[in-house]
Amino acid sequence: MNEVNKDPGKVIKEFRKSACEQKIQPDPTRLKYNVAYERFVVSTKAFCEHPTRESVLNVFRTINENDAVMCNCVVSDWRATFVRQTDRWVANVGPSGLCGVITVSTLVPQDLTKIRQPTGPTLWTLTEKTVTTHRSDDPLCANPKKNPLLPTITEGATTFSWNAPSTSINCREFMFTSGLEGMSDPRGPKGK
């Protein structure tokens, strides 16, 4: 929005070129079922019919409003074999790959007293620690900037916790993202 205030003519010209001159037809299925997409298409059409500072600001406001009520649902597939160690479960994978990556995953229950119950605890904290066994001067693993084809290996820890208090969220739209085949679209593979 700051760009619109600095040079509205430039922003109007650039947005008109990308949004109006390409003559891209809106997806009728998305228009029918996706309210946020419909609002964006309507505000963009209004801008294309009357390209003014106010109409381009309205498009940007629509995008911001849509983002504010969009909730992202992420589905991922992850497998590990855990071994119980007194009050926690631990999975140790590796070393693997060219750089000898070791990943240690630890699941700790929120309520330790429930670990002895047949159903077990329902709230957990997962901590994943990653280390590498390569030499610090190894050009392939120590500095991924030297070889951009290799994945970045970051040593450190990440924690995921399932013990947050219940809160209500204002989701009017949902976006699904998944690494699983056919799961990015709630309709299944290829939108069927």
Buried (B, 14 or more C-beta within 10 A) or exposed (E): EEEBEEEBEEBBEEBBEEBBEEEEEBEEEEEEEBEBBBBBBBBBBBBBEEBEEEBBBBBBEBBEBBEEBEEEEEEEEEEBEEEEEEEBBBBEBBEEEEBBBBBBBBBBBEEEEEBEEEEEBEEBBBBBBBBBEBEEEBEEBBEBEEEEEBEEBEEEEEEEEEEEEEEEEEEEBEEBEBEEEEBBEEEEEEEE
